[in-house]
Amino acid sequence: MYYTFNEIDRLINEDMPLFDLTKELLDIKNPGKITFFTRKDTIVTANNLVERLCQRLNLKIIFKEKDGSFIKANSKLLEAEGGEVLILWKVAQNIYEYALSVSTYTNEMVKLAKNINPHIEILTTRKIIPFTKKIALNAVMDGGGFPHRVTTTETILIFDNYINLYGGWENFYKDFKNLKHKSIEKKWVVECEGIEHAKKLIDLGVDILQLDKVNVETTAKIVEIAHKKGIKVLSAGGINKDNVEEYAKTKVDGIVTTAPYFAKGADVKVVIEPF
């Protein structure tokens, strides 16, 4: 994930726009060593971002765990030294505690689903907490998942709200052949909420069905029909660690979820000492 200089500076500036009053009153001038530890088993993420912060603050990295790796509780995430460790402290800790929760939750969903269906994919939505997109998506990928749709630009995804403004489903059915020809490099993903609608879209020749809040029994029936025609199926709407296994059993090709973005925060310990 690429971060601009402006993004790095913004992260620092949000926490310390002027100076550290406590540091100034204590007249601290000595450099220090800062070490970040996870208090829980976790999938490592955000170390590349924290490394960029260190570079911006002229801190030397002594140790950095690899993003995407699994580490046990009380393991070291990153260690750096230099004159501005107090600035890095909370900026990096806040990033870690959000990002590690996302990566670890994603990984748990991936393992639960793939234990049942090795070919299923866990995909995360655009319902991201504002201004966390790069951190969140990087964490999802480090956790073994993948973004479902990063922006509205790169994929076609038909919802009812588009159809309402287009003039209704009948107009869409009538125009679909021309629409598909116009976008020869793209796949058409269409959301549906029931079996009759799904059958119509399958006959129409859409590329992928996205089932929104469809129960597992109906999902399994739709998957069976769709797969016979070579059409992929995604399940979305309220799927999390608690029910992902049930949906994986339906043989859907992917699970679309928002749950990792709102996982309970990780717990990161920070130790600063002279060096």
N, C-alpha and C positions, 0 to 999 in steps of 0.2 A: 504494500500500500504506500502510495507516495504522499508525503506531507510537504506543503509549501513552507517557506520561511515565515510567511504571514501567519499560518496556522500554528506553527511552533511558538512564535512570539505571542500570539493571542492566548495560548494556554498558560504561558508564564505570566503575562500581564494581568489575566483575570485574578490570579492569586496575589501577585505583588506588583501593583501598578507604579509604586513610588519607591518605598524602601521597607525594610523589616525593622519596625520600631523596637521589638524585643532585642534583636541582635545589636542595634545601635546603643541601646541603654546599657547592655552588658559589655559593650565595647569589644565584641568578639572579632578578632582579626585572623585567628589561626585557621588554616585549612582543615578539612576533615575527611573521613571515610564514611560513606553511607552504604548500608546494606539492606536490601529488601528480602523478606522471607514470607512464604505463604504459611498460614497456620492450618490450612486444609489441603487434602489431596486436590490437585488441580491440573488442568491443561494450560500450559504456558502460552501467553499471548501478550501483545503490546510491548515486548522488549525492543523491537525495532523502533517504535515510537519513542520509548524512554531513552534509547541510545541517541536519537536525534536531539532530544532535550539536553542530554549530557554534552553533546557536541556544541550546542548553542551556548551552554553555560561554561564551556572550557573545562569540563570534567573528564578525567581519564577513566575509562571503563577497565576494571580489573577482572571482572567475571560477568558473563551474560549467558543465561540458560537459553537453549534453542526454542524459538516459538514453535508451537505444535506438539511439544514433548509433554509427557506425563511426569509429574513429580509428586513425591509424597509430602505430607504435612511437615512443616518446619524446615523445608528445603529452601535453599537460596535461589532467588530469582535473578538478582543483578547486584553488582557491587561497583562503586565508583569512588573516586577521590578527587579533591580539589578545593578551591576556595568558595564555591557557591553551592555546597551540598544542602544548605538550609533552604535555598530557593527550590531545588529539585524535590525536596521532601514531600510536601503535600500534593504538588502537581502530579508527580508520578504515582503516589499512593492512591489518589483518587482515580487515576486512569486504571491502575491495576485492579482495584476493588470492583470496578464496573466490568472491565474487559474479561477478567478471569471468571466472573460469574457467568458471562455469556458463553465463553469458550467451553467451560466445564459442563454447563447445562446442555449445550448443543451436543457435546460428545456423549453425554448420557443418553440423549434421545437417539443419536446415531447407533449406538451399541444395542439399545433395546430393539430398535427397528430391524437392524441388519442381522441380529441373531435369529430373526424369523424369516426375513427376506433379504438375502445378501445383496440383491440388486436394487433395493429401494434407496431413494435419496431424501435427505432432510434439507428442506429449502426454507429460507426465511424471507419474510415479507418486507414491504416498504413502510410498515407501521413502526418506524424507528423513532426513539426519543430524539427530538430535534437537536441538531448539532453534534450528534454522536455517530453519524453514519459510518465514517471511515473506521473508527475504533470498533464499532459493533460488527461491521461486516468482516473486518480482519479477524476478529475473535471467532465469528461463526466459521470461517474457513479454517482457522487453526484448530477448531473443535471437530472438524471433519464434515461440516455441513457446507452449504453453498447458497449464495443469494438467489432467491426466486426471481426477483425483478428489482434492479437497483434504481432505475429511473423509468419514466414513461417512454423513453426514446428508443430503447434497444429491443423491446418485445411488443407483440400484439396480444392484448388480453381484453376480451370482450366481457363487460359487465352489463347488467340491466340498465344502468344509468347512461351508458353509451347508446344502447338500443332505444331508450326512451326519446333521446334527442335525435336519433337517426330516423325515427318514424315507425318503429315497431319491428317485431321479429319477422313478420311476413316480408317486409321490405328487405331485411337482412338476408333471409333465405333466397329471395329472388335475385339479389345482387351478389351473392357470395362467390359464384364462379368468377366473375369479373374482378371482385375484390382480391381474391386469392391470386389471380394471374398478375395483378398489379404489384403484388408483393412477393415475387417469385423466390426471394432469398429468405423469407421469414416463415415461421410456423404460426398458425392461428390457434390460439388458446381461447376457449370459450367457457365461461362459467355457467353451470346449470344446477338446478336444485331438486331434480327428481328424475325418475326413470323415463317417463314419456318424453320429456324435453331432451334427455340424453339420447334417446333412440333417434329423434329427429336430427340432432346434430351429428350423430354417427352416420346416418344415411346421407347427410349433406356433405360429409367428407372433411370435417374439421380435423386438425392434426392432434390436438390434445383437449381433453375434457377436464375442467376443474370443478370438482364437486364441493359446493359450499354448504357446510353443516348438514350433510347427508349421513344418515345413520349407517352403521357398519353392514347391516343386512342388505340394504339397498345398494350400498357401495359395491359390495361383492357381486351383485347381479349385474350392475352396470359395467364393472371391470371385465366380467366374462364376455359380455356382448362386444364391448369396445376392442378387446384384445383379438377377437376373431377377425376384426377388420383392420388390425394393425394400428389402432388408435391408442395413444397413451392416456393414462388417467392420473390426475392429481387429487388428493383430498386436502381440504382446507376448512378452517373454521373451528376454533376451540380445541385443537389437538395439541397435547402437551405430553410430558413424561407419563402421566397417569393413564392415558388411553392410546398412546402411540402404538403399542403392541397389537391392540385390537384392530387398528386400521392397517397395520402391516400385514396382518393375516388375510386381508381382503385381496392382496396381491396388487394393490395400487403401485404405480411406478414412482410416486413421490409424495411426500407429506409437506404441505405448506403451513408454516407455523410462525407465530409472533412470540411464542412463550420464552425463548432464550433471552430476548431483550429485557425481560422483566424478572429475570431470575434473582433470587436473594443474593445480595452482595457477598463477594469473597472477603476474606479476612487477612490483611497483609500487615506484618510487623515491620517497623522501620527502626534500625539502629544506626545512630551517628556517633562517631568517636574520633578522637585525634589520630593523626597518622604521622 
